[in-house]
Each structure stands twice: as structure tokens, then as C-alpha cells.
Amino acid sequence: MRLWAIMLAAVAVVYGGDAWAVDSYRFLHVTINTPWMIFVFLFFLVFAPMILQAILYVRNAMRRDAEEQDAGE
């Protein structure tokens, strides 16, 4: 009985890869929109810190100008 279980497991391991190959793209849902979604995600991932940096730079520059004008008067 144990031999049959081992043989069945060996057959399942050997031929199981074919079943995974058939269904490998079912869970990914790859469509023509997928590259655009990746582009938009990476676009915001890269440019969001740059936009935040520019906003903080301008905010701090304006605050320093206001402090210098107050100190000069």
C-alpha cells in the first residue's frame, strides 16, 4: 500500500507541471491595459517624491524670505 502511495505521488509530481502551465496566466489577468497600469503606478511612484520635494522647497524658500524681510524691518 505504501508503495502505491509513493508511486502515485511521484506521478503527480512529474505530470503536475503541465497542469500549472495551462493555468499560469489565469490569475494574472494580463490584458492590453496592464502595461498602462504599470506605467501609471511607476509614474506616480517616481514623480510623487519629486513633486513633494518641489512643494517643500518652495514653501521653505518663501518662509525664509518672509523671515528675512521681517528681520530687515
DSSP file (Angstrom, degrees, kcal/mol; ACC not computed):
  #  RESIDUE AA STRUCTURE BP1 BP2  ACC     N-H-->O    O-->H-N    N-H-->O    O-->H-N    TCO  KAPPA ALPHA  PHI   PSI    X-CA   Y-CA   Z-CA
    1    1 A M     >        0   0    0      0, 0.0     4,-1.7     0, 0.0     5,-0.1   0.000 360.0 360.0 360.0 -41.9    0.0    0.0    0.0
    2    2 A R  H  >  +     0   0    0      1,-0.2     4,-2.1     2,-0.2     5,-0.2   0.871 360.0  55.8 -64.9 -36.4    2.8    2.4    0.9
    3    3 A L  H  > S+     0   0    0      1,-0.2     4,-2.5     2,-0.2    -1,-0.2   0.898 105.7  51.4 -62.8 -40.8    4.5    1.7   -2.5
    4    4 A W  H  > S+     0   0    0      1,-0.2     4,-2.6     2,-0.2    -1,-0.2   0.887 108.7  50.8 -65.0 -38.2    1.3    2.7   -4.3
    5    5 A A  H  X S+     0   0    0     -4,-1.7     4,-2.2     2,-0.2    -1,-0.2   0.900 111.2  48.2 -65.7 -40.2    1.1    6.0   -2.5
    6    6 A I  H  X S+     0   0    0     -4,-2.1     4,-2.3     2,-0.2    -2,-0.2   0.915 112.9  47.9 -66.2 -42.5    4.7    6.7   -3.3
    7    7 A M  H  X S+     0   0    0     -4,-2.5     4,-2.4     2,-0.2    -2,-0.2   0.900 111.8  50.1 -65.5 -40.3    4.2    5.9   -7.0
    8    8 A L  H  X S+     0   0    0     -4,-2.6     4,-2.3     1,-0.2    -1,-0.2   0.905 111.2  48.8 -64.6 -41.0    1.1    8.0   -7.1
    9    9 A A  H  X S+     0   0    0     -4,-2.2     4,-2.2     2,-0.2    -2,-0.2   0.894 110.5  51.4 -64.8 -39.6    2.9   10.9   -5.5
   10   10 A A  H  X S+     0   0    0     -4,-2.3     4,-2.3     2,-0.2    -2,-0.2   0.913 111.1  47.3 -64.3 -42.4    5.8   10.6   -8.0
   11   11 A V  H  X S+     0   0    0     -4,-2.4     4,-2.7     1,-0.2     5,-0.2   0.905 111.4  51.3 -65.5 -40.9    3.4   10.6  -11.0
   12   12 A A  H  X S+     0   0    0     -4,-2.3     4,-1.0     1,-0.2    -1,-0.2   0.881 111.8  47.2 -64.2 -37.4    1.5   13.6   -9.6
   13   13 A V  H  X S+     0   0    0     -4,-2.2     4,-0.5     2,-0.2    -2,-0.2   0.908 114.3  46.6 -69.8 -41.3    4.8   15.5   -9.2
   14   14 A V  H  < S+     0   0    0     -4,-2.3     3,-0.4     1,-0.2    -2,-0.2   0.925 123.9  31.0 -68.4 -45.0    6.0   14.6  -12.7
   15   15 A Y  H  X S+     0   0    0     -4,-2.7     4,-0.7     1,-0.2     3,-0.5   0.442  99.0  84.0 -96.5   0.1    2.8   15.4  -14.5
   16   16 A G  H  X S+     0   0    0     -4,-1.0     4,-1.6    -5,-0.2     3,-0.3   0.786  78.4  68.0 -72.4 -26.8    1.6   18.2  -12.2
   17   17 A G  H  X S+     0   0    0     -4,-0.5     4,-2.0    -3,-0.4    -1,-0.2   0.831  93.4  58.4 -62.8 -33.0    3.7   20.8  -14.0
   18   18 A D  H  > S+     0   0    0     -3,-0.5     4,-1.6     1,-0.2    -1,-0.2   0.898 104.7  50.1 -64.4 -39.6    1.6   20.5  -17.1
   19   19 A A  H  X S+     0   0    0     -4,-0.7     4,-1.4    -3,-0.3    -1,-0.2   0.889 110.3  49.8 -66.6 -38.3   -1.5   21.5  -15.3
   20   20 A W  H  < S+     0   0    0     -4,-1.6     4,-0.3     1,-0.2    -1,-0.2   0.863 107.4  55.4 -68.0 -34.1    0.2   24.5  -13.7
   21   21 A A  H >< S+     0   0    0     -4,-2.0     3,-0.7     1,-0.2     4,-0.3   0.868 105.5  52.0 -66.7 -35.9    1.4   25.6  -17.2
   22   22 A V  H 3< S+     0   0    0     -4,-1.6     3,-0.3     1,-0.2    -1,-0.2   0.895 118.9  34.9 -66.7 -39.7   -2.1   25.6  -18.6
   23   23 A D  T >X S+     0   0    0     -4,-1.4     3,-0.8     1,-0.2     4,-0.6   0.217  84.3 107.5-100.4  14.4   -3.5   27.8  -15.7
   24   24 A S  T <4 S+     0   0    0     -3,-0.7     3,-0.2    -4,-0.3    -1,-0.2   0.828  85.6  39.1 -67.5 -30.1   -0.4   30.0  -15.2
   25   25 A Y  T 3> S+     0   0    0     -3,-0.3     4,-1.2    -4,-0.3     5,-0.5   0.459  92.7  87.1 -97.2  -1.2   -2.0   33.1  -16.8
   26   26 A R  T <4 S+     0   0    0     -3,-0.8    -1,-0.2     1,-0.2    -2,-0.1   0.883  93.7  41.7 -66.6 -36.5   -5.5   32.7  -15.4
   27   27 A F  T  < S+     0   0    0     -4,-0.6    -1,-0.2    -3,-0.2    -2,-0.1   0.595 108.2  60.6 -88.5 -10.6   -4.7   34.5  -12.1
   28   28 A L  T  4 S-     0   0    0     -3,-0.3    -1,-0.2    -4,-0.2    -2,-0.2   0.795  81.4-154.9 -85.9 -29.2   -2.7   37.3  -13.7
   29   29 A H     <  -     0   0    0     -4,-1.2     2,-0.5     1,-0.2    -3,-0.1   0.942  17.3-168.3  52.3  54.2   -5.5   38.7  -16.0
   30   30 A V        +     0   0    0     -5,-0.5     2,-0.2     3,-0.1    -1,-0.2  -0.627  17.0 158.7 -77.1 120.6   -3.0   40.2  -18.4
   31   31 A T    >   -     0   0    0     -2,-0.5     3,-0.9     1,-0.0     0, 0.0  -0.680  59.1 -88.9-128.3-175.9   -4.7   42.5  -20.9
   32   32 A I  T 3  S+     0   0    0      1,-0.2     4,-0.5    -2,-0.2    -2,-0.0   0.742 124.3  59.6 -69.3 -22.0   -3.7   45.3  -23.1
   33   33 A N  T 3> S+     0   0    0      1,-0.2     4,-2.3     2,-0.1    -1,-0.2   0.638  82.8  84.4 -79.8 -14.2   -4.3   47.7  -20.2
   34   34 A T  H <> S+     0   0    0     -3,-0.9     4,-2.3     1,-0.2     5,-0.2   0.912  87.7  49.2 -60.6 -46.5   -1.7   46.0  -18.0
   35   35 A P  H  > S+     0   0    0      0, 0.0     4,-2.4     0, 0.0    -1,-0.2   0.884 111.9  50.7 -61.0 -34.8    1.3   47.9  -19.3
   36   36 A W  H  > S+     0   0    0     -4,-0.5     4,-2.7     2,-0.2    -2,-0.2   0.892 108.9  50.8 -68.0 -38.4   -0.5   51.2  -18.9
   37   37 A M  H  X S+     0   0    0     -4,-2.3     4,-2.4     2,-0.2    -1,-0.2   0.913 111.6  47.7 -64.2 -41.2   -1.4   50.3  -15.3
   38   38 A I  H  X S+     0   0    0     -4,-2.3     4,-2.7     2,-0.2     5,-0.2   0.916 112.2  50.5 -64.2 -42.6    2.2   49.5  -14.6
   39   39 A F  H  X S+     0   0    0     -4,-2.4     4,-2.7    -5,-0.2    -2,-0.2   0.931 111.9  46.3 -61.2 -46.9    3.3   52.8  -16.2
   40   40 A V  H  X S+     0   0    0     -4,-2.7     4,-2.3     2,-0.2     5,-0.2   0.911 113.2  50.0 -64.3 -41.9    0.9   54.9  -14.2
   41   41 A F  H  X S+     0   0    0     -4,-2.4     4,-2.0    -5,-0.2    -2,-0.2   0.942 115.4  41.9 -61.4 -48.1    1.8   53.1  -11.0
   42   42 A L  H  X S+     0   0    0     -4,-2.7     4,-2.3     2,-0.2     5,-0.3   0.848 110.2  59.1 -69.7 -32.6    5.5   53.7  -11.6
   43   43 A F  H  X S+     0   0    0     -4,-2.7     4,-2.9    -5,-0.2     5,-0.3   0.952 112.1  38.5 -59.0 -50.3    5.0   57.2  -12.8
   44   44 A F  H  X S+     0   0    0     -4,-2.3     4,-1.9     1,-0.2    -1,-0.2   0.841 113.5  56.8 -70.7 -31.8    3.4   58.2   -9.5
   45   45 A L  H  < S+     0   0    0     -4,-2.0    -1,-0.2    -5,-0.2    -2,-0.2   0.875 117.2  34.3 -65.8 -36.3    5.9   56.1   -7.6
   46   46 A V  H  X S+     0   0    0     -4,-2.3     4,-0.7    -5,-0.1    -2,-0.2   0.893 124.6  39.8 -84.7 -43.2    8.8   58.0   -9.1
   47   47 A F  H  X S+     0   0    0     -4,-2.9     4,-2.6    -5,-0.3     5,-0.2   0.701  97.7  74.1 -87.4 -19.1    7.3   61.5   -9.5
   48   48 A A  H  X S+     0   0    0     -4,-1.9     4,-2.4    -5,-0.3     5,-0.2   0.932  99.7  46.0 -61.0 -45.4    5.4   61.8   -6.2
   49   49 A P  H  > S+     0   0    0      0, 0.0     4,-2.3     0, 0.0    -1,-0.2   0.880 112.9  51.3 -64.2 -34.2    8.6   62.3   -4.2
   50   50 A M  H  X S+     0   0    0     -4,-0.7     4,-2.2     2,-0.2    -2,-0.2   0.911 111.0  47.0 -67.7 -41.1    9.8   64.8   -6.7
   51   51 A I  H  X S+     0   0    0     -4,-2.6     4,-2.4     2,-0.2    -1,-0.2   0.920 113.0  49.3 -65.6 -43.1    6.6   66.8   -6.6
   52   52 A L  H  X S+     0   0    0     -4,-2.4     4,-2.5    -5,-0.2    -2,-0.2   0.898 110.1  51.8 -61.5 -40.4    6.6   66.7   -2.8
   53   53 A Q  H  X S+     0   0    0     -4,-2.3     4,-2.3     1,-0.2    -2,-0.2   0.912 109.9  48.7 -63.3 -42.4   10.3   67.9   -2.8
   54   54 A A  H  X S+     0   0    0     -4,-2.2     4,-2.4     2,-0.2     5,-0.2   0.907 111.5  49.6 -64.8 -41.3    9.4   70.8   -5.1
   55   55 A I  H  X S+     0   0    0     -4,-2.4     4,-2.4     1,-0.2    -2,-0.2   0.932 113.2  45.9 -63.3 -45.2    6.5   71.8   -2.9
   56   56 A L  H  X S+     0   0    0     -4,-2.5     4,-2.5     2,-0.2     5,-0.2   0.865 111.1  53.4 -66.9 -35.3    8.6   71.7    0.3
   57   57 A Y  H  X S+     0   0    0     -4,-2.3     4,-2.4    -5,-0.2    -2,-0.2   0.944 112.2  43.5 -63.4 -47.8   11.4   73.6   -1.4
   58   58 A V  H  X S+     0   0    0     -4,-2.4     4,-2.5     2,-0.2     5,-0.2   0.908 113.8  51.7 -65.3 -41.4    9.1   76.4   -2.5
   59   59 A R  H  X S+     0   0    0     -4,-2.4     4,-2.0    -5,-0.2    -2,-0.2   0.931 113.5  43.2 -61.6 -46.1    7.4   76.5    0.9
   60   60 A N  H  X S+     0   0    0     -4,-2.5     4,-2.3     2,-0.2    -1,-0.2   0.864 112.5  53.2 -69.5 -35.1   10.7   76.7    2.8
   61   61 A A  H  X S+     0   0    0     -4,-2.4     4,-2.0    -5,-0.2    -2,-0.2   0.911 110.6  47.0 -65.7 -40.8   12.1   79.3    0.4
   62   62 A M  H  X S+     0   0    0     -4,-2.5     4,-2.0     2,-0.2    -2,-0.2   0.876 111.5  51.4 -67.8 -36.3    9.0   81.5    0.9
   63   63 A R  H  X S+     0   0    0     -4,-2.0     4,-2.2    -5,-0.2    -2,-0.2   0.906 109.7  49.2 -67.6 -40.5    9.2   81.1    4.6
   64   64 A R  H  X S+     0   0    0     -4,-2.3     4,-2.4     2,-0.2    -2,-0.2   0.894 109.6  52.1 -65.0 -39.4   12.9   82.2    4.7
   65   65 A D  H  X S+     0   0    0     -4,-2.0     4,-2.2     1,-0.2    -1,-0.2   0.908 109.8  49.0 -62.6 -40.8   12.1   85.2    2.5
   66   66 A A  H  X S+     0   0    0     -4,-2.0     4,-2.1     1,-0.2    -2,-0.2   0.895 111.3  49.6 -66.2 -39.1    9.4   86.3    4.9
   67   67 A E  H  X S+     0   0    0     -4,-2.2     4,-2.0     2,-0.2    -2,-0.2   0.891 111.0  49.6 -66.6 -38.7   11.8   85.8    7.9
   68   68 A E  H  X S+     0   0    0     -4,-2.4     4,-1.8     2,-0.2    -2,-0.2   0.886 111.1  49.3 -67.6 -38.6   14.5   87.9    6.2
   69   69 A Q  H  X S+     0   0    0     -4,-2.2     4,-1.1     2,-0.2    -2,-0.2   0.896 111.6  48.9 -68.0 -38.7   12.0   90.7    5.4
   70   70 A D  H  < S+     0   0    0     -4,-2.1    -2,-0.2     1,-0.2    -1,-0.2   0.879 112.0  48.8 -67.0 -36.7   10.8   90.7    9.0
   71   71 A A  H  < S+     0   0    0     -4,-2.0    -1,-0.2     1,-0.2    -2,-0.2   0.823 109.1  53.9 -72.1 -30.6   14.3   90.9   10.3
   72   72 A G  H  <        0   0    0     -4,-1.8    -1,-0.2     1,-0.2    -2,-0.2   0.740 360.0 360.0 -75.7 -23.6   15.2   93.7    7.9
   73   73 A E     <        0   0    0     -4,-1.1    -1,-0.2    -3,-0.2    -2,-0.2   0.468 360.0 360.0 -85.1 360.0   12.4   96.0    9.0
